[in-house]
Amino acid sequence: MKKKDINSSRTPVYRDAGFELYDAETAASAFSMETDPQRDPGLYIYSRYRNPTVVSAEEEIMKLEEAKWALLTQSGMSAVDVALSIFQKGNVIKPWLFFSEIYGGTISFAESVLKARRGLDIHSFLPSGDRYDLNTFEVLMNELHPEIVYLEVISNPMLIVADAVNIIRIAKMHHAKVIVDNTFATPVLFKPLEYEADIVIHSATKYFSGHGNLTAGALCGNNPDFLKAAIEYRKFVGHMLSPDDAYRLTTQIQTFPLRFMQQCTNASMIASLLDKS
């Protein structure tokens, strides 16, 4: 039966575990390209490496964050693992600085995995009341000279808003890599890459999906070296989103801007009513 081009608006679900490589020459070419991976490979090999349905969903994330690349994982925490792990350098240990008001799972990961199991030098920066003090932050940067600064624009769950623009600016002045969890702010409210953040993370389980029926994580960036490292790490540890979940996420993300703006409008109305009561 002859294959026909189908005028579908989205990539179908490719459930293939492995992809047909036809002959030895094609296989050699595919594995050769895998050593220097591109975001969208010319030849697919194995769905733990890359999958066309997942790549199609990643393109939707790229549009939202206006990023040069995006990778999907099976949960927000697996995206955190990929984003942080690509900066580990064996026994070369420089301090890593985490803002204290972030998702509890990330705090536990930093303490139980990065510090206790991998031996990293983990430090925490606490807010002064309901805000982070930038002067105190700059003093700490001068003392620690951390390699990594990790923050959430709007913290989960306490909703502490960080001055992300100036935090990124100060961190970059001290030559730190900046990883921003943008889950609660979303790219509707803030795009960290515009201010030279290195990696942006999302729990796509939250607003991007928005229906409470799948878990997914995303990391985005512009640096091609970070993309290569992230693809390699995701492949080795198996942090790949399933093609079925990627397809559903692609459909759900189409309504994300409408849903999020309505949620913001509703929250503003409730806050105004409570302020008057």
N, C-alpha and C positions, 0 to 999 in steps of 0.2 A: 504494500500500500504506500503510495507516494505521500510524503509529508507536505502539508500545506502551511503557509503562514496564516496565523489566526489574528484577526484584528482585535485582540483583547487589550484593555487599558492597563492591565497589570501582569506581572510575571507570574506564571502558574506555580503550583507547589511541586518542587522537585524533591521527591523523597529518596532519590538515589543515595545509597551509601557510598558507592564508588561510581565513577563515570567512565564511559567507554573511551579508550585511547587508541583503538583501531590497530596500530602496528608499533613496532619497536621504535621507529623514528619519532612518531608522535609522542610515545611515552617518554622517550629521552628528552624531547623538547619540553614537555610538561614539567618533568621533575627538575630540569635545568632552570626553568623560570621560577620554580618554587623556592630556590635558594636566594632569589632576590625578588620577593613577592610584590605584586601590584595589588591595589585595592580590589580591582575587578580583573581577575586573571584571564588570559587568553584561552587557557585550557583548565578545566576543573579536573581534580584528581579524586578527592575523597571529601565527604561532607564534614568531617572534623576539621579539615583545612579551610575550605570555602565552599559555599553553596549558592547557586544563582538566585534562589528565592530570598536568602538572607542578604545577599549583596543588594538586591533590589530594595529591600526594607532599609538597609543602611543608607541608601541614596536619599530616602525621605528624611532621615535624621540629619544628613549633611545639609540639606536645604534649610531645615529649621535653624540650625546653629551657624549656618553660612560657613561651614568647615570644608577643608580640602579632603578630609577623610572621616569616616565613622566606622566603628566596628560594634556589632551586637554580640551580647553574651546572654547566658540563660538566666541571669538575675542581676540586680544592682550590685550585690556583694561580689559577684564574679567580675563585674566591670571594675570595681575598686581594686580587686586583686591584680588584674591585668595592668591597670594604670600605675599602681605603685611598684609592682614587681619588675617592670621594665627598667626602673632606675636603680635597682640593686646591683652592686658591683663586687660580689664575693666578700672578701675580707676588708675591702676599702669601706670604712664606716665613717660617714660624716653625720651630724645631727639632722633629724627630720622633725619639723615643727608642725603639729596639728592644732588647729583651733579647737577649743574644748567643747563648744556648743555645736556638735555635729551628731549625726545619726549614731545611736548606741551600738549598732552592729559594727560600724566603722571603728569606733573607739575600742571595742572588744577585739577586733581584728588587729588593730595597731598594737594592743597590749599582749594579746595571747599568741599571735602569729609573728608579727614583725619584730617585736621586742623579745618575747620569751623563747620563741623557736628559731628565729633567724638572727637574733643578736643585734638588731639595729638600735641606734641611740635615739630613742623617741622622747620628744618633749611636747608639753601642752601649753597653749596660750589661752588664758582665761579672760572673759570680758570684765569690764568695770561697770557693774550694774547691768543695764539692758543694752549696752554697747561695748564694742572693743575700742580701747584707747589707742590711737595711732602713735602717739609719742612713746607709750610703753612698748608697743610693737616694734618700733624702730630701735629702741634701746636693746630689746631682746635680739633683734636681728644682728646688731653690732656685737653682742656677746657670743651668740651661737654660731653665726655664719652657716645657717642650715643649707643643706643641699635641696631639700624639699619643703615647700609650704603648702599645707592642705587646708582648705576652708570650704564652708557652705555659704552661698550668698544669702539664703534665708534658711535658718537652721531647722532641722528636724529633731524633736517636735516643738521646741520652745519658740520658734519664729523670731529669733534674734537676727536682725538684719545687719550684715557686715558691709562696711564701706569698701566693697570689692575693688573699685577702681583704684583707690589709693593704696589698698593693701597689695594689690598686684604690682603697682608702681614701685612701692618701697621694696618688695621682695625682689623684683627684677634689678633694682639698683644694687642689691647685694648678691646678684648672680645666682639666685635660687630658681629652681624649677617650680612652677606654680600649678597645682592641681585643684580644680574647682568643681565641687558637686553642685550642679545647677538644677537639681531635681525640683525643688520647691519654687524657685524663681521662674524656671523655664526660659527658653529663648524669647518668649513673648515679652518678658520684662527685662531681660538682661542677656547679653551675649559676651561671655568672658573672653573669647578669642579675639574680639575687637580690641581688647586692652592688653593683649600679649600673654594671656594665660597659655600654658603649654598643653594641658589636657583638660577637657571638660567631661564630667561624668553625669549620667542620668540613671536613676531607677526608672526604666520605661514602664515598669509595673504601675507607676502612679499616673501622672497626667497624660503621657503619650498614649498609653493604652486606655486608661480611664474607665474600664468596664469591670475591673476586679476579676477577670477570668484568664489572665496569663501573667507570668513573671518574665521579666527581661531586663537587661542592662545595656547601656550604651556608653562608649567613650569616643570622643571626637578630638581632632586636632588639625594642625596645618603642617607640622614637621614630618617629612617623609621618613626620616630615620626612626622616629617614634612609631610611625605606622608599621614599618618593617619589624621592629622589635615586638610590637603588640600582636601582630599576626603570628609571629613565631611562638610567642609565649602562649597565646590562646590555643594554638594547634597542639602544643606539647601537653598542656594540662587539660584540654578538652572542654574549654569554656565556650562552646559553640551553641547558639540558639537553634532550636529545631526549625526546619523549613515550614512546618505547619504553624508554629507560633509566629514566625517571621511574616508569613502571609497574613495572618489575622491582625498582627500589629500594623502592617501596611494599610489595611482597611480602616482600622480604628484611628490611626494617626491623622486621617483626612479630616476628622471632625475636631481634632485637638484644639486649634485656635478658637473655634466657636465655643467649645465647652469651657475652655480656660477663661476666656473673657467674661462669659456669663457667671462663672464662679467668682471671679474678682468683683463683678458688679453686685452680686448677691452678698458677698462678704462686706463690701463697703456699705451697703444699705443696712445690714445688721449692726455693723459698728456704729453707724450714725444713730440708729435707734437706741442702742445701749448707752451711747454718750449722752443722749438727752434724758435718759431715765434716772 
